[in-house]
Amino acid sequence: MPHIHIKSFKPVAMPARHEETAFNFLASNVVYKDEHLISVTLEDKSFFLLVKDGEKDVLLKSEKISRPSPTYIVKRALNAYAALSESEVLSSNVDDTSKNIHLEKDEALWSIHDFAKGFPEAKDVRIEVGFGSGRHLLHQAQENPDVLFIGIEIHKPSVEQALKQINILGLKNVILLDYDARLFLELVPSNIVSKIYVHFPVPWDKKPHRRVISTAFINESTRVLALQGQLELRTDSENYFAYSWETFISLNKAKLMVNKNQEIAISSKYEDRWKKMEKNIYDITLINEEISPKIKVGGSFEFSTGLDEARIMALNSTTEKTEGGFIHFERLYKTDDNRMMLRISMGSFERPEHLYVIVGSDKSYYFPTQPVPSQINFAVHKHLDGLIHG
Ligand SMILES: C[S@@+](CC[C@H](N)C(=O)[O-])C[C@H]1O[C@@H](n2cnc3c(N)ncnc32)[C@H](O)[C@@H]1O
């Protein structure tokens, strides 16, 4: 990830600009005095740069919750801050900050907000979760020009690679999203998806809560799949296969198919590697036979007004449980324009979201995005608003 080591941190009076980069405000951690966040806007993307004071120097890098795609935006912002603050740069891995011509067009790259505003219309929709190199996604999109493919991936460099390829190939039937696929599914209308591919998911043997396959994910997949639509899991991990099989079979009702070492139309980078090592490959396919009710989502992520500093300070490092969900207050910041900012995790235990809440006396809001509009998140939000504003 792009970063710069500077000799010392020099705060600048904000708002400020360096060429096209706008610096909006500085937020300083109330407990850990060595950590600051700089709010940046560049090319319609708003995000934070993280400043971490070390013993010998200061690290300036992108902040992971708000990190934008493509990465060159972060690189430009890092260089812009170093230039604006006239910092002495000791070392940097930020080299080429020019925009790659194949990333200039980014219509294929959607944000979670775009989906929340309106789901794309298409006769046939297929979703690939964790597309990695994108080999399977792009092959399928080229072979099926009448199908809309939605590729979801949390690894930003992979998203960029796929975006470049989409532009080079001139594909019009692919949408990319860098977001957690487990949360995304909640925004998908019922019974419209013909296939969900989950190929070689990370097994997360030591952190099973991060696995894509779970009862909640399978239930949500069943809801979005059309009649006879399929959820296709492909894995080389015997452990993940066993765990997934147990999860699928514990459903009340399911039509399932299992295959071992089945060849498919295109083999991914991972698959090639496992095949070379003569590992077995397992598929579990769920075939949906149910029509699900339409999703009912209604509610608001608006906050009440007012800023009660003592109330907010008392929330730091606490966890609140609500019906079906929770809020954990991870970090607390004060901004240089007299606001407070909380870094929180919230939502359902299985699919928590990591966000900031910026609290001002006249307005409070989530950053970098609002939570996914699910019933649990609306309920958790209501509770959160009560905790912050009383
Ligand atoms: C082992 S790789 C496999 C990539 C690709 N499917 C293939 O077969 O080559 C798993 C990918 O899933 C992505 N991933 C993990 N959890 C995810 C999630 N919750 N939502 C979206 N992508 C995820 C990872 O970033 C990684 O690129």
PDBQT file of the ligand as one rigid body, heavy atoms in Angstrom, charges set to zero:
ROOT
HETATM    1  C1  LIG A 401      -8.269 -17.066  -2.780  1.00  0.00    +0.000 C 
HETATM    2  S1  LIG A 401      -8.864 -15.707  -3.691  1.00  0.00    +0.000 S 
HETATM    3  C2  LIG A 401      -9.640 -16.459  -5.094  1.00  0.00    +0.000 C 
HETATM    4  C3  LIG A 401      -9.833 -15.508  -6.233  1.00  0.00    +0.000 C 
HETATM    5  C4  LIG A 401     -10.569 -16.048  -7.457  1.00  0.00    +0.000 C 
HETATM    6  N1  LIG A 401     -11.945 -16.368  -7.176  1.00  0.00    +0.000 N 
HETATM    7  C5  LIG A 401      -9.853 -17.219  -8.067  1.00  0.00    +0.000 C 
HETATM    8  O1  LIG A 401     -10.442 -18.307  -8.104  1.00  0.00    +0.000 OA
HETATM    9  O2  LIG A 401      -8.687 -17.068  -8.479  1.00  0.00    +0.000 OA
HETATM   10  C6  LIG A 401     -10.235 -15.153  -2.719  1.00  0.00    +0.000 C 
HETATM   11  C7  LIG A 401     -10.631 -13.728  -3.037  1.00  0.00    +0.000 C 
HETATM   12  O3  LIG A 401     -11.803 -13.390  -2.298  1.00  0.00    +0.000 OA
HETATM   13  C8  LIG A 401     -11.706 -12.047  -1.861  1.00  0.00    +0.000 C 
HETATM   14  N2  LIG A 401     -12.620 -11.895  -0.699  1.00  0.00    +0.000 N 
HETATM   15  C9  LIG A 401     -12.470 -12.412   0.543  1.00  0.00    +0.000 A 
HETATM   16  N3  LIG A 401     -13.539 -12.113   1.334  1.00  0.00    +0.000 NA
HETATM   17  C10 LIG A 401     -14.388 -11.370   0.549  1.00  0.00    +0.000 A 
HETATM   18  C11 LIG A 401     -15.646 -10.753   0.792  1.00  0.00    +0.000 A 
HETATM   19  N4  LIG A 401     -16.245 -10.843   1.978  1.00  0.00    +0.000 N 
HETATM   20  N5  LIG A 401     -16.227 -10.068  -0.224  1.00  0.00    +0.000 NA
HETATM   21  C12 LIG A 401     -15.620  -9.962  -1.436  1.00  0.00    +0.000 A 
HETATM   22  N6  LIG A 401     -14.419 -10.535  -1.709  1.00  0.00    +0.000 NA
HETATM   23  C13 LIG A 401     -13.809 -11.234  -0.747  1.00  0.00    +0.000 A 
HETATM   24  C14 LIG A 401     -10.224 -11.899  -1.529  1.00  0.00    +0.000 C 
HETATM   25  O4  LIG A 401      -9.814 -10.542  -1.562  1.00  0.00    +0.000 OA
HETATM   26  C15 LIG A 401      -9.570 -12.724  -2.623  1.00  0.00    +0.000 C 
HETATM   27  O5  LIG A 401      -9.231 -11.947  -3.757  1.00  0.00    +0.000 OA
ENDROOT
TORSDOF 0
